[in-house]
Amino acid sequence: MFKGQADFSHDTPLKVGVLLTNLGTPDAPTPSALRRYLAEFLWDPRVVEVPRPLWWLILHGIILRVRPRKSAHAYASVWTEDGSPLLLHTRDQAQALQQRLAQQYGDAVVVDYAMRYGSPGISPALERLQQQGVDRLLVLPLYPQYSAATGGSTFDALAADLTRRRWVPGLRFINHYHDFPPYIEAMAAHIEAHWQAHGRHEKLLLSYHGVPLRYLHQGDPYHCECHKTSRLLAERLGLSAEQYMTTFQSRFGREEWLQPYTDETLKALPGQGVASVDVFCPGFSADCLETLEEIAVENRDYFLEAGGRDYAYISALNATAGHVDALAALVTEHLQGWAVATQSTDTLAQRRERATTLGAAR
């Protein structure tokens, strides 16, 4: 059965939709909520590329029996009174982007947000956009560097929903923006503002979420795009090769992941004469568990316990003005060629009259 739009009327203004997406978050920092979230997340074949029967046994027989309680404790340490940091930052980004685009397009562009896993989901967001008259859709996964496990998975979920819709919108999908100049500038200005306020340490560590090394060997461009982002950012900041490093975090399982590993690097740096570091995560558009707990707390402890003196985590861009401006510039670039304009009441009335004459109900 295809999803329709039974309440559609020909005098409804047709709009362009912009859908921001991010990875996802559990509904609460509890073992039961984590079990639901991890079951969805880790079952995605884009995330874990293991034969399904074997992986089902591992996931349900081991991981979902052990990991939810440990993860719930970690989430509880970063949870706010209003909920998940990732969800709140993504909501704020969408609201700020809506306001920014309204300055240029009025009410002809509608911005919404969704999570690939958990709530709010992609399908409800698409339904909301369709009910607002969106007939052209620009999807922006907030992963600057493309990986099949992130951007590719988002496209899968989007396509799965659209196969069930009678009216498929005109579609554009931003698969990466790792070298987009306004994004590089937003990060550089953000880091410089931190340095001005808090001082600058000896080395800047640029930490990205890791993926298994075999993904690179199978053609995933993520590793290359991370290094290009780091290079462009370092050039903009005027850093020499000795003043920054690119590392990869958040690995799990026994197979080899992209290296160097963030945690092992931070354990080793004091022994190499580095007493102070700043850490920034260019692949995270918003602060979340992996930045607030893993980088800001856990890896800080590794560095200090190994003999380091000063450690600073530089926050993600979140909904800062520079970030929102960069996202608005990215959206504007990808909207080129689409007529984006508010339709007058007379134009809409004439369209409805013509449709009624041809037999339409409304």
N, C-alpha and C positions, 0 to 999 in steps of 0.2 A: 504494500500500500504506500503510495507516495504522499508525502506531506504537502498539503495545499496551502492556500491563503484565502480561506472562505470569506473573510471580511474585507477583501481587497475592493477598492473603489477606484474608478478611473480618474477621479479628481484628487487622489492621494499624491502628494509631491514625491517624485522619485529622487532618491538620495544616494550618495556614495557612503559606504560604510568602511570604517577602519577598525579592524579587530586586532588588539594587542594580545599576545599570548605569552605565558611563561610556563615553567615546568609543572608546578603544582605543590600542594601542601595538604597535610591531613586536616580534618575538621577540628581536631582537638589534640593536645599533647598527651594522649592516653594510649595504652597498648592496643585497645580495640580499634581506635581510629587509625593508628599506625598500621595495624594488620590489614585493614581495608585498603588503605592508600598504597602500601607496599605490594599488596597482591595485584593491584592494577598496574602500578609502575613497573615492577620487576617481571610481569608476565608479557610485557610488550616485546616482541621479537626484535625490534629495533634497539632496545636497550640491552638485552641479553641474547646474544646470538648463539644459542645452544639448542640442539634438537629438542622439540617440545616434550616428548614423553619423559626424557631424562631430566629436563629442567623442571617439569611439573613435580617429579618426585623430590628433587632437591629443594625446590621452593616451598612446597607444602609440608614436606617431611622434616626439613631442618630449619630453613631461614625464617619462615613465618612463625615458627615455634620459639625462636630465640631473639631475633632482631627487633621485633616491635617494642619489647619492654626497654631495651637499651636505647632505641631511637626515641622513644617517648620521653625518657629522661633528658636526652639532649634537646629535644624540642621544647620541653618545659623550661629549660634554662634561657631560651630566647623569646618565649611567648610573651605577648603583651596583653594588657587588659582588653584591647580591642581585637586581639586575634593574632594570626600568623604574620610576621614581618613581611614575608614575600607577598602575601595577599594584599596587605595594606599599602605597600609601596607600589604594587602594580595598579591598584585602584587609584592611588594618587596620581600616578603617571598618566592613566587614561583620562582622568578628570582635567589635569593640567593641559594635556594635549588637546582635549576638546575645546578648552578655552582659547588655546593658542591658535588652533585652526579656524575657530569662529571669527577671529580677527580678519582672516583672509577669505573665508568661504561663507560666512554667515551660518545659517542652519542647514546648508546643503550637504554638509559632511557630518556623519554621526560616528562617534568613537565608543567602542565597548571593549571589554577585556574578558579573558577566560584563561583557565588553566588546562594544560594537556591532561593532567591526572587530578582527580579529586574535584572539588567544587571551587568556584563556579565553572561548569564544564563548557566545552566548545559548542555542543549542540544547542543548549539553551541560549547561548549568546547569539548564535546564528538565527534562532527563532525570533529573538528580540529585534535584531536588525531587520529581518524580513518584515516584521509587523510594523516597522517604522518606515517602510517604503524603500528600503535599500535594494537597488537592482544592480549595483556594481560594488564589488567588495575587494578591499586591499587588506591582506593579512600580513601582519608584522610580528613574527616570533621574536621575542626579545633576547635572542642569542646572536651576538655580533658575529661569531665565527660559526660557520655551518658544520654540523655533523649529522650523520644519518640518525644518530640516537636522539637528537633534539629537533632540528628543523625538519628532517625527514619524517620523524614520528608525528610531528604536528601536521604535516601535509597528509599523512595517512588518516589521521582522525578527521581532518577537514573533508577529505574526499569521501570517507565512509559516510559522513552525514549527508553530503550533497547527493550521493547516489540515491538517497531516499526522498529527495525534494523534487516536486514537480517543476518549480521555477528555480533553475540554477542561475545565480547571478553571474554577471561578468566578473572574472576573477583575476587578480594579480597577487602574487606571493613573493615577498621579499625573503630570499633564502639566506642572505648574509649582508653584513655591512661592516666587515672587519677593517676595511681600509677607507671608509667614508670620511672625508676630511673634517666635517663638523663633529663627528663622533670622536676622532682623534683629538681635536681641539678641546672638546668638552672635558675629556679625561685629563688632558695636560693642564688646563686651567684649574680643574678640581684638585689635582695633586699640588700644583703651585700654591693654591690657596691654603692647603693643609700645611705645607712647608712654611709659608709666611706666618701662620698662626702658631705652629707647634715646633718649628725647627726642622732641619733636614738631617737625616742619618747617613751613614757611610754608603749603604747600598740599598737600591730599590729592587725588591723582589716582585716580579709580575707573575702571579699564580693563577693558573687556569684549571678548570675541572679536567681531570684526566679521562682517557678512554683506553681500552686495551690496545697494545702496540699493533696487534694484527689488523685492526681497523685501518691503520695507516697503510699497511702493506696491501690491503685489499682495495685501496683507492680513496679512502675517506680524506677530504682535504683539510680536516680540522687542525692537525698539527702544523701544517704550512701556514694556515691563516692566523693561528695564534702567534707564530713567530713573526709574521708580517706586521700584525698589530703592535707587537712589542718593539719591533724595529722603528716603525713610524712614530710611535709614542716617544721612544728614546731620542730620536732625531729632533722631534719637536721640543723636548725638554733639554736638549743639548747635552745628553749623557754619553760618556764614552762606553765602550764595551765592558770595561771593568766596573762600571758604576751601576749596572743593572744585570738581572738574570731572569730568564723565563723558566718557570717550573710548573709542575702539574700535581694536583691534589686529589683527594677524595677517592682513591682507589679502593677496591675491595676484591676479594677472591685471591687465588694463588697465581694466576697468570701474570705475565709482565705487562705493565701499562706504560704509557708515554713517560719518558724520563727527561730531566731529573725530577725526582719526587720532592714536593715541597717540604714535607716533614723531615726527610732525611737530609735535605739541604740545610735546613735551619739547625738541625743537630750538629752538622759539620762545620758551619761557618765560623763559630767562635774559635775552633781549633785552627782555622786558617787565618786568624788575626782580625776577623770582622766582629766588632763589638756592638754595632748598632745597625738596625735595618728598619726600613719602611716596607710594608707589604700592601700591594694593591691588586685587585682581581679584575682585569679588563674584560673577562668573559661573563661577568655577572652584572646584569643591568640593575639589579636590586639586591639589597642585603637580605640574607636568608640564613638557614642553618649552616650552610657551608662556609659562609663568611663570618657570621657573628659568633658561632661556637667553634668551628674547626680552625679558622684562621685567627680570629681575634683572641681566642682563649687557649685552645689546645696547642696550637703551634707556637704561640707566645711562650707557653710553659716549656716546650721543647728547647727553644732558643735560650731562654734564661737559665734553665737547668744545665745546659751545655756550657755555660760560662758567658753568655751574651750579657750586655749591660743595658741596652735600650732597644725597645721593640715598639713599633707603632703600626696599627692597622689603619689604613686610609679607607674610609667608607666607600661603598658603591655609589654610583651617580644618583640612584634613586629618582626622586622627582625634582631635583634641583633645576633651576632655570636654564642653565647651560645644557643639561641633558634633554630637557623638553624642547628647547630650540633645535637641538640636533635631530631629534626624532621628527619634529615638524618639517625640517628641511628634507629629511629622508622621505617622508610621506609625500611632500609636495613634488619631489623629483619623480616619484613613482606614479603620481596621479596625472602626469603630463599626457595629453591626448584624450583624456576623459573630460567631457563638458561638465563642469561643476558650477552650477548656478541655481539660485533660488527661483522657482517658478511662480509667476504671479497668479493671483486668484482668477483673473480672466482667462489666462492660458489653461489653467486646470479645468475651469468650467467648460471651455470649448472642447477640451479633450474628452471630457465625460459626455458631452452632448453628441460628439461624433461617434463615440463608442456605443451609446444608447441607440443611436440611429441604426447602427450595424447589428443590433440585437443583444448587446451586453446587458446584464441585469443591473449593473451600477456603473 
